[in-house]
């Protein structure tokens, strides 16, 4: 058994295929699109990324992808980050992988290691799932076997911080009873809420960016996305967005955007039936699965400072819940939220949220 740094296409294919062994028979697992991940690996390893695996008798037992960068939360300029961690339930394989990962990142100048993260977007698929294995993961959230927690902690990793997700229930929220209250809130402040207009996408992106930039504070995990970031996100995800799950609150008198809430339907249920492939059979299964989507994840909600604590967030939740009910959505989730973002967590809890999943960002020194 040995740890190796990957350089060949054959090795990258083994990297992509390892989860087939770990998650065999697990109905909750959502495989990456195999070709996409393979191409991503080839691209990233030509940049500031290194792919590592533990090999025994030609078979991979563990894998990870590492890089370095700025860590906003810890204030470190050259922090080591890791992603795509997977490992069989073998302590020696985990030890070899982590030791090699530490050696690589130390060579790259890192003085701290933290993960897991998702390349390009540190706000999704982040953290090791440590609580909430009873429900399937929703779109762009992490999922892993329960034993991963032990593998990390037995190898010197400790909690850097947690992020959390909440289970929502619009029946407990009582849409009909709360609707008159939210209508009064909107009327009092001269506001209106409307779904995103995809026919005027540039303006919608401008308004969403304005709200996020004004509302961002030090507790937000990463810097507010630039307008260019939002354009890229919308371009990549437009096919997966439903406009009635993106709500923008504006002032009637001048159209100023003051709040936004964005949710994404659970395309993980679609990717699951595709099993990491995009051949004709998989695409046919995808078409059928899209029609059956009955879960949604509320990914972000922002309100500008001068309209906070005025009930705007509840009005946005009202619009979200009504959209879910019209769509026949059964499973609703909000997150992930940093554990110390007390305001956001309190707002979700007041909107019927019950703590459901905890994702842990682990750290250690090289």
C-alpha positions, 0 to 999 in steps of 0.5 A: 500500500502506497500513496502516489501523486497522479499524472496519467489519464489512467490514474485519473480514471481510477480517481473518478471510479473509486466511489463505485466501491465505497458507495455500492448499494447506497441509495443516497449517493449521487455520482459526479458526471464521470467525464466532467470530473475527468476533464476537471482533474486534467485541467486543475492538475495543470494549475495549482492542484495536485491529485493524490491516491493510495494504491494497493495491488493496482486498486485505489483505496483513497483519493484527494485533490489539494491546492492552496489559497486565501482562507478568509475565516482564518485570515491565512494567505496560503492555506491548504485546501482539499476536496474530492476526499474519498476513502474505504474504511481502512485506517492505514489507507487514510493515514497514508493519504493524509500524510502525503497530503500534508507533505504536498501542501507543506511543499506548496508553502501551506501552514494549515490544511482545511476541508473539504471544499469544492473547487471553484465554489467554496459555498457548495459541497463543503464539509464532511457530513457528521449529522443527518444521514437519514435524509438524501443529500439535496443539490450541491451538498456533501454526502459521505459514509459516517465513518469519515468523521473517525478517519479524520479525527484519528489522524489529527484533524479537529473541527475548524467550524461547522455549517448547518442545514435545516429541514423546512415544513410549510404546513408548520409555517401555516401559509394561509395564516401568515399571508395577511401578515406578510402582505401588511409588511410589504404594504407598510414599507412600499415593497413588492416581491416578484419571481426572477424574470429570465427575459431580462436576465441582465437586470435581474443579475444586477439587482441580485448582485446589488443586494448581496454586496450591500448585505455581505458582512464579516460572517459570510464565509467568502467574499461577495460574488462579483457580477461576473461570478453571478453571470458565470453561475447563471450561465452554468446553472440556468438549465437547472433554475426555476424562476419562481424559486428566485424571488427579488424584493424591490421598493415600489417607488423606485425599483430599488432591490432590497432583498433576494432569496434563491432556491434550486430544485433538487437535480441530485435526484436526476443525477442519481438516476443518470449514475454519472453518465450522459449517454442516450439511456441516461438522458432519457432517465433524466427527462423522466426524473425531472418531471418527478422532482419534489425537493428543493434547497433554499441556498441563499437569502439576503436583505440589505441592512436598512430593511433588516429586522422589518419582516422582509425575510418572512415575506420572502419565505412566504413567497418561497413556500407558496411556490413550493406548494404550487409545485407540489414540493415535498422536501424542503431544505435551507442551508448551508449556513455557518454555525455562527451566523446567528441571524440567518439561523434564527430567521430560518428557525422562525420560518419553521426550520428544524436543524437537520444536517451538520457539515464539518470543516476539518483542519490541522497543520501540515 
